[in-house]
Amino acid sequence: MVKKNRNLIKTFLTPIFLIFAIIVVRIFKNVRFGYNQVTRLGHFSNDLDIALVKLLKENRKRKTRLMIVTDGAVCNKYLRDLYLRVNTPNLKINFKTGAIYRLFFFYIQEHPRFKSLVIKTNNLCEENYELEGFDTLLHPTEEEVKLFEFWRQSHKGIRTDNPFIILHNRDSAWVPDLEYHDYRDFNPSVFVPIIKKYRNEYNFFRVGKVARTRLCNDYDNVIDMPFENCSEINDVLAHRHSLFFFGSDSGALNLSTSFRKPIAGICYPPTNYGAFRRINSYKLGFIPKKLVHRHSGKPVGLVEMYENKWINFLSSSQYNDAGLDLLVNTNQEISEFFDESLRIFKFSDCSFAQTPEQKEFWSIVEFYESDSGSSKKSVNSCFIGASYLRGNSYLFASS
């Protein structure tokens, strides 16, 4: 009973002590606080990256100490160490985990005197445009790079002079009971024609901690990382040592973004175009899944999607309730988009992507998104596969 009372006293007195410490420390330093989902790779890497870039853009002259209160244990300790090393003279980062720190954070977030000290460091993915033109903040040591290179070169059949490309697909092995992720899933077999076609020119990292299905056993230009005992260093540095990312909307994609790698997304959710229109860059492209009426099989165009408010869905049940099905991109669509991504990301050839279909697609999105109160942005947003748009003219139907 005495021990229980001591714990209760500690729980309530610690936030009070921390608040007093804020008042004292702020006399000497500029303190800021944030909250981050470090248990999930995408939120950890991408959200924190955007928050730090925004802080650095403000050009603070006073030294700033940023305390990140976490939702639990970090998903990758090496990634945490890279962020702790962020080499800027006016910014220092700390991570704090535990119920006491969360209680403290939520208290100051609501307190009139202290809430100005809180900055947003979570759910910032729609602000990826902030990263344009800003170099990566993540820098491994020479020794860490050597360890990674030794691991990479230990794989028989890998041609070390060929560049690597990241592959990734979501499936139900990651979090089977987390419903809203399943509408991004697809089978990794869609990658096999690409691996076969480019087996003498490119190597591939298939990234991820867990996966239900092996990618393939027939080609030696692939390192299938979910089925290897990879270290956290290798999990992270595979993204740094790649030409570009090719795969699904995921935490792995966001980690590649933190290393400023180009992104080619496939089998994307077809109802969240608002965020992409704000990224005016050919370093990001995608092709979406097809949205069709379940009973008739008729595909849903952009205008019909917006008019019926079938946008920003977060779960498969929402599609089901609307009588809609999602169709994965065909192997041909994926292969053609991979070839286009190579032309843009490796050879800087963007001419083929500047098509009337591209302009029409983003004009429709801009029309509906600006009506919903979003800020205006050029319709020359990230590119969508040119072959995909030509082969799916239903997207531009008036209703």
C-alpha positions in Angstrom: 0.0 0.0 0.0 2.8 2.4 0.9 4.6 1.5 -2.4 1.4 2.2 -4.3 1.0 5.6 -2.7 4.6 6.5 -3.5 4.1 5.6 -7.1 0.9 7.8 -7.2 2.8 10.7 -5.6 5.6 10.3 -8.1 3.2 10.2 -11.0 1.6 13.5 -10.1 4.7 15.4 -8.7 7.0 14.6 -11.6 5.0 16.7 -14.2 5.0 19.6 -11.7 8.7 19.3 -11.2 9.2 19.2 -15.0 7.1 22.3 -15.5 9.2 24.1 -12.9 12.3 23.0 -14.7 10.9 24.4 -18.0 10.6 27.9 -16.4 14.2 27.7 -15.1 15.8 26.3 -18.3 14.0 28.7 -20.6 16.0 31.5 -19.0 19.0 30.0 -20.7 17.7 28.0 -23.7 14.9 27.8 -26.2 12.9 24.7 -25.3 10.3 23.0 -27.5 8.3 19.8 -27.0 6.7 17.4 -29.4 5.0 14.0 -29.5 5.9 11.2 -32.0 4.8 7.7 -32.8 8.2 6.2 -32.7 6.7 2.7 -32.6 5.9 3.0 -36.3 8.7 3.5 -38.8 6.8 5.9 -41.2 5.6 8.3 -38.5 8.9 8.1 -36.6 11.1 8.9 -39.6 8.9 11.1 -41.9 7.1 13.2 -39.2 10.2 13.9 -37.2 12.1 14.7 -40.4 9.5 17.3 -41.5 9.3 18.8 -38.0 13.1 19.3 -37.8 13.3 20.8 -41.3 10.6 23.3 -40.4 12.5 24.2 -37.3 15.8 24.6 -39.1 14.1 26.8 -41.8 13.1 29.2 -39.1 16.8 30.1 -38.8 16.8 30.2 -35.0 19.8 32.1 -33.5 19.1 30.8 -30.0 20.0 27.2 -29.3 16.9 25.1 -29.3 16.4 21.9 -27.3 13.7 19.7 -28.7 12.2 17.0 -26.3 10.3 14.3 -28.2 7.8 12.5 -26.0 7.2 9.0 -27.5 4.3 6.6 -27.6 6.5 3.7 -26.6 9.8 2.0 -27.4 11.4 3.1 -30.7 10.9 0.7 -33.6 14.5 1.1 -34.7 17.2 2.2 -32.2 19.7 2.9 -35.0 17.3 5.4 -36.6 16.9 7.0 -33.3 20.7 7.3 -32.9 20.9 9.0 -36.4 18.3 11.6 -35.3 20.2 12.2 -32.0 23.3 12.9 -34.1 21.6 15.6 -36.2 24.6 17.9 -36.8 23.3 21.4 -36.4 24.8 23.9 -34.0 21.5 25.3 -32.8 19.4 22.2 -32.4 19.6 19.4 -29.8 17.1 16.5 -29.7 16.2 14.2 -26.8 13.7 11.3 -26.7 11.6 10.7 -23.5 9.5 7.5 -23.0 7.1 6.7 -20.3 3.7 7.5 -18.9 5.0 10.3 -16.7 6.4 12.2 -19.8 3.2 11.6 -21.7 1.2 13.0 -18.8 3.6 16.0 -18.7 3.3 16.6 -22.4 -0.5 16.5 -22.6 -0.6 18.8 -19.6 1.6 21.5 -21.1 -0.2 21.1 -24.5 -3.4 22.3 -22.9 -2.0 24.8 -20.4 -2.4 28.4 -21.7 1.0 29.5 -20.5 3.0 26.6 -22.0 1.1 25.4 -25.1 3.2 27.8 -27.2 6.2 25.6 -26.5 4.6 22.6 -28.2 5.3 22.0 -31.9 3.7 19.5 -34.1 5.9 16.5 -34.7 3.3 13.9 -35.6 1.0 13.2 -38.6 2.9 15.6 -40.9 3.0 13.5 -44.0 0.8 15.9 -46.0 3.6 18.5 -45.5 6.2 16.5 -47.4 6.6 19.5 -49.7 8.6 21.1 -46.8 11.5 18.7 -47.6 12.0 19.9 -51.2 15.5 21.3 -51.6 16.6 20.4 -48.1 19.3 17.8 -47.7 18.9 14.7 -45.5 19.6 15.1 -41.8 20.6 11.4 -41.4 24.4 10.7 -41.6 25.9 7.4 -40.7 29.6 7.0 -39.6 32.2 5.5 -41.9 32.4 2.4 -39.7 28.6 1.9 -40.1 28.8 2.3 -43.8 31.6 -0.3 -43.9 29.6 -2.8 -41.9 26.7 -2.3 -44.3 28.9 -2.8 -47.4 30.4 -5.9 -45.9 26.9 -7.4 -45.4 25.8 -6.4 -48.8 28.8 -7.9 -50.6 28.5 -11.1 -48.7 25.5 -12.1 -50.8 26.5 -14.4 -53.7 25.3 -13.4 -57.1 25.0 -9.7 -56.2 27.0 -7.6 -58.7 28.5 -4.9 -56.5 28.9 -2.5 -59.4 25.2 -2.6 -60.2 23.0 0.0 -58.5 20.3 -1.2 -56.0 16.6 -0.3 -56.1 14.3 -0.6 -53.1 11.2 -2.8 -53.5 8.5 -3.0 -50.9 4.9 -4.3 -50.6 2.5 -4.3 -47.7 0.8 -7.6 -46.7 -1.1 -8.9 -43.7 2.0 -10.3 -42.0 2.9 -6.8 -40.6 -0.2 -6.1 -38.4 -2.9 -8.6 -39.2 -5.5 -7.1 -37.0 -5.0 -3.5 -38.1 -7.8 -3.2 -40.7 -7.0 0.1 -42.3 -3.7 -1.1 -43.7 -5.1 -3.9 -45.8 -6.4 -1.6 -48.6 -2.7 -0.9 -49.4 -1.7 -4.6 -49.6 -0.6 -6.6 -52.7 1.4 -9.7 -53.5 5.2 -9.3 -54.2 4.9 -11.5 -57.3 4.2 -8.3 -59.3 7.9 -7.5 -58.9 9.2 -10.7 -60.6 8.9 -9.5 -64.2 11.0 -6.4 -63.4 13.6 -8.4 -61.5 13.9 -10.8 -64.4 14.1 -8.1 -67.0 16.8 -6.2 -65.2 18.7 -9.0 -63.6 22.0 -8.0 -65.4 21.7 -4.3 -64.7 20.2 -3.7 -61.3 20.1 -5.3 -57.8 17.1 -5.1 -55.6 16.5 -4.8 -51.8 13.1 -6.1 -50.9 12.8 -4.3 -47.5 10.6 -4.8 -44.5 10.8 -6.5 -41.1 8.2 -9.1 -41.8 6.4 -10.5 -44.9 4.0 -13.3 -45.5 5.5 -14.4 -48.9 9.0 -14.7 -50.2 9.7 -12.5 -53.2 11.4 -15.2 -55.4 14.1 -17.8 -55.3 14.9 -17.9 -59.0 17.1 -14.8 -59.3 20.2 -13.9 -57.4 20.0 -10.1 -57.9 17.6 -9.8 -55.0 18.2 -9.5 -51.2 14.9 -10.5 -49.6 15.4 -8.7 -46.3 12.3 -9.8 -44.4 13.6 -13.4 -44.6 17.2 -12.6 -43.4 18.4 -11.8 -39.9 19.1 -8.2 -40.8 20.5 -5.7 -38.3 18.8 -2.4 -37.6 21.7 -0.7 -39.4 21.1 -2.7 -42.6 17.4 -2.1 -42.4 18.0 1.6 -42.4 21.1 2.0 -44.7 19.6 -0.1 -47.5 17.5 3.0 -48.2 20.5 5.3 -48.2 22.3 3.1 -50.7 19.5 2.8 -53.3 18.8 4.5 -56.5 15.1 5.0 -55.7 12.1 3.4 -53.9 9.6 1.3 -55.8 6.6 0.0 -53.9 3.6 0.6 -51.7 2.6 3.6 -49.5 4.3 2.6 -46.2 6.7 3.4 -43.5 9.5 2.0 -45.7 8.6 4.6 -48.3 8.8 7.3 -45.7 12.3 6.2 -44.6 13.5 6.5 -48.2 12.0 10.0 -48.2 14.1 10.9 -45.2 17.2 10.0 -47.2 15.8 12.2 -50.0 15.5 9.2 -52.4 13.0 9.4 -55.3 9.8 7.6 -54.8 7.8 5.5 -57.3 4.6 4.3 -55.6 2.5 1.5 -57.0 -0.9 0.1 -55.9 -1.6 3.4 -54.1 -4.9 4.1 -52.4 -6.9 5.9 -55.1 -8.7 8.4 -52.8 -6.0 10.6 -51.2 -4.7 12.9 -54.0 -4.9 16.1 -52.0 -1.5 15.5 -50.3 0.2 14.7 -53.6 -0.9 17.9 -55.4 1.3 19.9 -52.9 4.5 18.2 -53.9 5.7 19.9 -57.0 8.5 17.5 -57.8 9.5 14.8 -60.3 11.1 13.0 -57.4 7.7 11.5 -56.5 5.4 9.5 -58.8 2.8 6.9 -58.4 0.0 4.8 -60.1 -3.1 4.2 -58.0 -5.3 1.1 -57.7 -8.5 1.0 -59.7 -11.8 1.8 -57.9 -14.7 -0.1 -59.4 -18.4 -0.6 -58.5 -18.8 -4.1 -57.0 -21.9 -5.2 -58.9 -21.4 -3.6 -62.3 -17.6 -3.7 -62.4 -17.7 -0.1 -63.8 -14.5 1.9 -62.9 -14.9 5.1 -60.9 -13.5 8.3 -62.4 -12.1 11.3 -60.6 -15.3 13.4 -60.9 -17.5 10.6 -59.6 -15.2 9.9 -56.8 -15.2 13.5 -55.6 -18.9 14.1 -56.2 -19.8 11.1 -54.0 -17.1 12.1 -51.4 -15.3 8.7 -51.7 -12.1 10.4 -50.7 -9.6 10.0 -47.8 -11.0 6.6 -46.9 -9.0 4.9 -44.1 -10.2 1.4 -44.1 -11.5 -1.4 -46.4 -14.8 -1.4 -44.6 -15.4 2.1 -45.9 -15.0 0.9 -49.5 -17.2 -2.1 -48.8 -19.9 0.1 -47.3 -19.9 2.2 -50.5 -20.2 -0.9 -52.7 -16.7 -0.4 -54.1 -13.8 -2.8 -54.8 -10.1 -2.0 -55.2 -8.2 -3.7 -58.1 -4.4 -4.0 -57.9 -2.4 -2.6 -60.8 -1.7 -5.1 -63.6 1.8 -6.5 -64.1 2.0 -4.5 -67.4 1.1 -1.2 -65.7 3.7 -1.8 -63.0 6.4 -2.8 -65.5 5.7 0.2 -67.7 5.7 2.5 -64.7 9.1 1.1 -63.5 10.6 1.8 -66.9 9.3 5.4 -66.7 10.7 5.8 -63.2 14.1 4.7 -64.5 14.0 7.3 -67.2 13.1 10.1 -64.7 15.2 9.1 -61.7 18.3 7.8 -63.4 18.4 9.6 -66.7 16.6 12.8 -65.7 14.3 12.5 -68.7 10.9 14.0 -67.7 9.7 15.0 -71.2 7.4 12.0 -71.7 5.6 12.8 -68.3 4.5 16.2 -69.4 1.3 15.0 -71.1 -2.2 16.5 -71.5 -3.5 13.6 -69.4 -1.2 14.6 -66.6 -2.4 18.2 -66.7 -6.1 17.1 -66.9 -5.7 14.7 -63.9 -4.3 17.4 -61.6 -6.7 20.1 -62.9 -9.6 17.9 -61.7 -8.0 17.3 -58.3 -7.2 20.9 -57.9 -10.7 22.0 -58.7 -12.2 19.8 -55.9 -9.4 20.1 -53.4 -9.4 23.9 -53.6 -13.2 24.0 -53.0 -12.6 22.0 -49.8 -10.5 24.8 -48.4 -7.0 23.6 -49.2 -4.4 26.1 -50.1 -3.7 26.7 -53.8 -0.7 24.9 -55.4 0.5 24.5 -58.9 -1.3 21.7 -60.8 2.1 20.5 -62.0 2.3 18.2 -59.0 4.1 14.9 -58.8 3.9 12.7 -61.9 1.5 9.8 -62.5 2.6 7.1 -64.9 2.1 8.3 -68.4 1.3 4.9 -69.8 -1.1 4.3 -66.9 -3.1 7.5 -67.7 -3.3 6.7 -71.4 -4.6 3.2 -70.6 -7.2 4.4 -68.0 -9.1 7.2 -69.7 -12.1 6.5 -67.6 -10.5 8.6 -64.9 -11.4 11.8 -66.9 -15.1 10.9 -67.4 -17.5 13.7 -66.5 -19.6 11.5 -64.2 
